[in-house]
Amino acid sequence: GDRLAYPDPDEGYLPRPWVAESIEWADETTLEVTLQEGLEFHDRDPVTAEDIVFTYTYGAEQNPGLAGVLTNLDEVVAETDLDVTFNLSGPDATFLSRAIAGRNSGILPKHILEGVDDPSGWDQPGEDPELIGSGPFQFSDWQIGSQLILESHDAHQNAPNIDRLVRLQASDSSSAASAVEAQEADMVPY
């Protein structure tokens, strides 16, 4: 899913705004973020500052990887629909790269997950969760242990230039490489 920023390989992997219009330090412990206008989840609900607050509160409760990079976060506040303030307990040179652009910082849809006490069981057979995100690809099909198919989300502000992405779950690295070479998959886990 979308993040506020992403590590830009052309800039030494320094964070660069992705769905944020701007990311500015007001002082050494206050980070102000403004979202781009018109952001939407795949179900067309708007992405707002409340979703960002939810991501950094509920998301941290559910994801130890995110919680681990937020130990210096005192509070996150939605100032307006598009403006969010992160208040840190002390200066943190890694906050942008680890918490704002980090791999665990995908934006969560509050309107879907609010009230869900334990989302960890959503990957069990027989469950039919509403898998909604805000990234350039949206969920299409998931065959547990086999493959994940994502379709282009054409309404995304950075819509991809391919229609579909298939990620195979391969039993070993040789099988994974063969699937990519045969164009049966676009990517495999490493």
Solvent accessible surface area in square Angstrom, and as a share of the most:
residue,aa,sasa,rsa
1,G,83,0.80
2,D,4,0.02
3,R,64,0.23
4,L,0,0.00
5,A,0,0.00
6,Y,56,0.21
7,P,51,0.32
8,D,6,0.03
9,P,77,0.48
10,D,127,0.66
11,E,108,0.48
12,G,62,0.59
13,Y,138,0.53
14,L,118,0.59
15,P,36,0.22
16,R,127,0.46
17,P,59,0.37
18,W,65,0.23
19,V,1,0.01
20,A,3,0.02
21,E,113,0.51
22,S,38,0.24
23,I,29,0.15
24,E,105,0.47
25,W,95,0.33
26,A,59,0.46
27,D,78,0.41
28,E,121,0.54
29,T,37,0.22
30,T,25,0.15
31,L,0,0.00
32,E,81,0.36
33,V,2,0.01
34,T,43,0.25
35,L,1,0.01
36,Q,41,0.18
37,E,147,0.66
38,G,73,0.70
39,L,8,0.04
40,E,62,0.28
41,F,0,0.00
42,H,26,0.12
43,D,49,0.25
44,R,137,0.50
45,D,54,0.28
46,P,86,0.54
47,V,6,0.04
48,T,31,0.18
49,A,0,0.00
50,E,84,0.38
51,D,8,0.04
52,I,0,0.00
53,V,29,0.17
54,F,18,0.08
55,T,1,0.00
56,Y,6,0.02
57,T,61,0.36
58,Y,25,0.10
59,G,3,0.02
60,A,21,0.16
61,E,136,0.61
62,Q,68,0.30
63,N,48,0.25
64,P,114,0.72
65,G,32,0.31
66,L,3,0.02
67,A,38,0.29
68,G,42,0.40
69,V,25,0.14
70,L,14,0.07
71,T,121,0.70
72,N,28,0.14
73,L,30,0.15
74,D,97,0.50
75,E,92,0.41
76,V,13,0.08
77,V,50,0.29
78,A,28,0.22
79,E,100,0.45
80,T,76,0.44
81,D,103,0.53
82,L,47,0.24
83,D,46,0.24
84,V,1,0.01
85,T,15,0.09
86,F,0,0.00
87,N,39,0.20
88,L,10,0.05
89,S,74,0.48
90,G,17,0.16
91,P,90,0.57
92,D,34,0.17
93,A,113,0.87
94,T,57,0.33
95,F,1,0.00
96,L,43,0.22
97,S,52,0.34
98,R,121,0.44
99,A,0,0.00
100,I,0,0.00
101,A,1,0.01
102,G,11,0.10
103,R,206,0.75
104,N,51,0.26
105,S,1,0.01
106,G,23,0.22
107,I,8,0.04
108,L,48,0.24
109,P,6,0.04
110,K,54,0.23
111,H,83,0.37
112,I,30,0.15
113,L,18,0.09
114,E,108,0.48
115,G,70,0.68
116,V,35,0.20
117,D,129,0.67
118,D,92,0.48
119,P,31,0.19
120,S,81,0.52
121,G,30,0.29
122,W,67,0.24
123,D,62,0.32
124,Q,94,0.42
125,P,115,0.72
126,G,84,0.81
127,E,99,0.45
128,D,140,0.72
129,P,34,0.21
130,E,97,0.43
131,L,58,0.29
132,I,35,0.18
133,G,17,0.16
134,S,2,0.01
135,G,3,0.03
136,P,32,0.20
137,F,42,0.18
138,Q,54,0.24
139,F,78,0.33
140,S,50,0.32
141,D,52,0.27
142,W,98,0.34
143,Q,85,0.38
144,I,98,0.50
145,G,59,0.56
146,S,50,0.32
147,Q,38,0.17
148,L,45,0.23
149,I,18,0.09
150,L,40,0.20
151,E,59,0.26
152,S,15,0.10
153,H,6,0.03
154,D,117,0.61
155,A,60,0.47
156,H,12,0.05
157,Q,70,0.31
158,N,59,0.30
159,A,49,0.38
160,P,31,0.20
161,N,151,0.78
162,I,79,0.40
163,D,117,0.61
164,R,118,0.43
165,L,28,0.14
166,V,13,0.08
167,R,85,0.31
168,L,36,0.18
169,Q,100,0.45
170,A,28,0.22
171,S,109,0.70
172,D,74,0.38
173,S,95,0.62
174,S,78,0.51
175,S,49,0.32
176,A,8,0.07
177,A,51,0.40
178,S,62,0.40
179,A,9,0.07
180,V,60,0.35
181,E,142,0.64
182,A,63,0.49
183,Q,163,0.72
184,E,111,0.50
185,A,6,0.04
186,D,78,0.40
187,M,85,0.38
188,V,33,0.19
189,P,45,0.28
190,Y,258,0.98
